[in-house]
């Protein structure tokens, strides 16, 4: 897998580069601002771009804006946003418009190499990965609660785990149920969210999209 890292912190970029290289992932560019990120993607054509939401010059949402431009110009590029704290506006906009190949992790999570590598692999394969803290934030929003009113507590737990990018086996292990039971819950979620029959991987992404949309 080939990745580009965009973060204003040279120390974080160096740390991520070392961790990913040791894990067998090729870091093809490491840059510190939005314009350099877009140039690097155009030159290197990576599988995934790891992007800090806040970058120079204002350190507000330049990274998220760059991610939006990248998704427009390279629709198949995986996007993994990083943030120090939950910033829902820009993540929601990206997830609503292009839910496939999208991830959003809090920076505290990326020190866990296994978590980071798993997120990159899922995003590169077109999946959606959201940090558990971000899932909890989205679920607390009134719009999300309204959409989930028809789901049972267990179905909401399963949907939250799906949003975190977990497989059916991992969900079953966490909830101490069988994979067949998880499959039954997921089928019910699809039905209650009016998701028409399509390949299950795609419907998982759409299910996650359903509760982060207004």
C-alpha positions as CSV (number, residue, x, y, z in Angstrom):
1,X,0.0,0.0,0.0
2,X,1.2,3.5,-0.9
3,X,0.3,6.4,1.4
4,X,0.8,10.2,1.6
5,X,1.0,11.8,5.1
6,X,-0.1,15.5,5.5
7,X,0.4,17.1,8.9
8,X,1.9,20.3,10.0
9,X,3.9,18.6,12.7
10,X,7.2,17.3,11.4
11,X,7.6,15.1,14.5
12,X,4.2,13.4,13.9
13,X,5.0,12.9,10.2
14,X,8.3,11.3,11.1
15,X,6.8,9.1,13.7
16,X,4.0,7.9,11.4
17,X,6.4,7.3,8.6
18,X,8.6,5.1,10.8
19,X,5.6,3.2,12.2
20,X,4.1,2.6,8.8
21,X,7.4,1.7,7.1
22,X,8.0,-0.9,9.8
23,X,4.5,-2.3,9.1
24,X,5.3,-2.7,5.5
25,X,3.4,0.3,4.2
26,X,5.2,2.6,1.7
27,X,5.1,6.3,2.6
28,X,5.6,8.0,-0.8
29,X,5.3,11.6,0.5
30,X,5.2,13.5,3.8
31,X,4.2,17.1,3.6
32,X,2.9,19.9,5.9
33,X,0.2,21.9,4.0
34,X,-2.8,21.5,1.7
35,X,-1.3,22.7,-1.6
36,X,1.7,20.4,-1.1
37,X,-0.6,17.5,-0.3
38,X,-2.6,18.0,-3.6
39,X,0.7,18.2,-5.6
40,X,2.0,15.0,-3.9
41,X,-1.2,13.1,-4.6
42,X,-1.1,14.2,-8.3
43,X,2.6,13.1,-8.5
44,X,2.5,9.9,-6.5
45,X,-1.0,8.6,-7.0
46,X,-1.1,6.9,-3.5
47,X,-3.8,4.5,-2.3
48,X,-4.6,6.5,0.8
49,X,-3.9,10.1,2.0
50,X,-3.6,10.6,5.8
51,X,-4.6,14.1,6.4
52,X,-4.7,16.3,9.5
53,X,-7.9,18.4,9.5
54,X,-6.0,21.5,10.8
55,X,-3.1,22.7,8.7
56,X,-1.4,26.0,7.8
57,X,-2.0,28.9,7.3
58,X,-5.0,29.3,9.7
59,X,-4.9,25.8,11.4
60,X,-8.7,25.6,11.1
61,X,-9.9,23.3,8.3
62,X,-7.4,23.5,5.5
63,X,-6.8,19.8,5.6
64,X,-10.5,19.0,5.3
65,X,-10.8,21.4,2.4
66,X,-7.8,19.7,0.7
67,X,-9.4,16.3,1.3
68,X,-12.6,17.5,-0.4
69,X,-10.6,18.6,-3.4
70,X,-8.8,15.3,-3.6
71,X,-12.0,13.3,-3.4
72,X,-13.4,15.4,-6.3
73,X,-10.3,14.9,-8.5
74,X,-9.4,11.3,-7.4
75,X,-12.7,9.6,-6.4
76,X,-11.0,6.3,-5.7
77,X,-8.4,7.8,-3.3
78,X,-8.8,6.6,0.3
79,X,-9.1,9.5,2.7
80,X,-8.1,9.1,6.4
81,X,-8.7,12.2,8.4
82,X,-6.8,12.8,11.7
83,X,-7.9,15.3,14.3
84,X,-6.9,16.2,17.9
85,X,-10.6,16.6,18.8
86,X,-14.0,15.8,17.3
87,X,-14.7,18.2,14.5
88,X,-17.9,17.0,13.0
89,X,-18.8,19.5,10.3
90,X,-16.2,18.7,7.7
91,X,-16.1,15.0,8.4
92,X,-19.9,14.9,8.0
93,X,-19.7,16.7,4.7
94,X,-17.1,14.3,3.3
95,X,-18.9,11.2,4.7
96,X,-22.2,12.3,3.2
97,X,-20.9,13.0,-0.2
98,X,-18.4,10.1,-0.5
99,X,-18.8,7.6,2.3
100,X,-16.7,4.9,0.6
101,X,-13.0,4.8,1.3
102,X,-13.3,7.2,4.2
103,X,-11.9,7.2,7.7
104,X,-11.7,9.6,10.6
105,X,-9.5,8.9,13.7
106,X,-8.6,11.0,16.6
107,X,-4.8,11.4,16.9
108,X,-4.6,9.6,20.2
109,X,-5.7,6.5,18.3
110,X,-2.8,6.5,15.8
111,X,-0.2,5.6,18.4
112,X,-1.7,2.1,18.2
113,X,0.0,0.7,15.1
114,X,-2.5,-2.2,14.6
115,X,-5.4,0.2,14.7
116,X,-3.9,2.6,12.2
117,X,-2.8,-0.2,9.8
118,X,-6.3,-1.8,10.0
119,X,-8.0,1.6,9.3
120,X,-5.7,2.2,6.3
121,X,-6.4,-1.3,4.9
122,X,-10.2,-0.8,5.3
123,X,-10.2,2.7,3.8
124,X,-8.0,1.5,0.9
125,X,-10.5,-1.3,0.2
126,X,-13.4,1.2,0.1
127,X,-14.7,0.8,3.6
128,X,-15.6,3.4,6.3
129,X,-13.8,3.6,9.6
130,X,-14.8,6.0,12.3
131,X,-13.1,6.5,15.7
132,X,-15.2,5.2,18.6
133,X,-15.1,8.7,20.1
134,X,-16.5,10.2,16.9
135,X,-19.2,7.5,16.7
136,X,-20.3,8.4,20.2
137,X,-20.4,12.1,19.2
138,X,-22.4,11.4,16.1
139,X,-24.9,9.1,17.9
140,X,-25.6,11.9,20.4
141,X,-26.8,14.3,17.8
142,X,-30.6,14.8,17.6
143,X,-30.7,14.0,13.9
144,X,-28.9,10.7,14.4
145,X,-31.1,9.8,17.3
146,X,-34.2,10.4,15.2
147,X,-32.9,8.2,12.5
148,X,-32.1,5.4,15.0
149,X,-35.4,5.5,16.9
150,X,-36.6,2.4,15.1
151,X,-33.5,0.3,16.0
152,X,-33.2,-1.8,19.1
153,X,-30.5,-1.1,21.6
154,X,-28.6,-4.1,20.3
155,X,-29.0,-3.0,16.7
156,X,-27.6,0.4,17.6
157,X,-24.6,-1.3,19.2
158,X,-24.0,-3.4,16.1
159,X,-24.3,-0.3,13.9
160,X,-21.8,1.6,16.0
161,X,-19.4,-1.3,15.7
162,X,-19.9,-1.3,11.9
163,X,-19.2,2.4,11.8
164,X,-15.9,1.7,13.6
165,X,-15.0,-0.6,10.7
166,X,-15.3,-3.9,12.6
167,X,-16.0,-7.2,10.9
168,X,-19.0,-9.4,11.8
169,X,-16.6,-11.7,13.6
170,X,-15.1,-8.9,15.7
171,X,-18.6,-7.6,16.5
172,X,-19.7,-11.1,17.6
173,X,-16.7,-11.4,19.8
174,X,-17.3,-8.0,21.4
175,X,-21.0,-8.6,22.0
176,X,-20.5,-12.2,23.0
177,X,-23.0,-13.5,20.4
178,X,-22.6,-15.7,17.3
179,X,-21.8,-14.4,13.9
180,X,-25.2,-15.6,12.7
181,X,-26.8,-13.4,15.3
182,X,-24.8,-10.4,14.1
183,X,-25.8,-11.1,10.6
184,X,-29.5,-11.2,11.7
185,X,-29.1,-7.8,13.4
186,X,-27.4,-6.3,10.3
187,X,-30.2,-7.6,8.1
188,X,-32.7,-5.9,10.4
189,X,-30.7,-2.7,10.3
190,X,-30.7,-2.7,6.5
191,X,-34.4,-3.3,6.5
192,X,-35.3,-0.6,9.0
193,X,-33.0,2.0,7.3
194,X,-34.7,1.1,3.9
195,X,-31.4,0.0,2.3
196,X,-32.3,-1.9,-0.9
197,X,-30.5,-5.2,-1.6
198,X,-27.0,-4.6,-2.8
199,X,-23.6,-6.2,-2.0
200,X,-23.4,-6.3,1.8
201,X,-20.1,-4.3,1.9
202,X,-21.7,-1.4,0.1
203,X,-24.8,-1.5,2.3
204,X,-22.6,-1.4,5.4
205,X,-21.2,1.9,4.2
206,X,-24.7,3.2,3.4
207,X,-25.9,2.2,6.8
208,X,-23.2,4.2,8.4
209,X,-23.9,7.1,6.1
210,X,-27.6,6.9,7.0
211,X,-27.0,7.9,10.7
212,X,-24.4,10.5,10.1
213,X,-26.6,12.3,7.5
214,X,-29.2,14.9,8.5
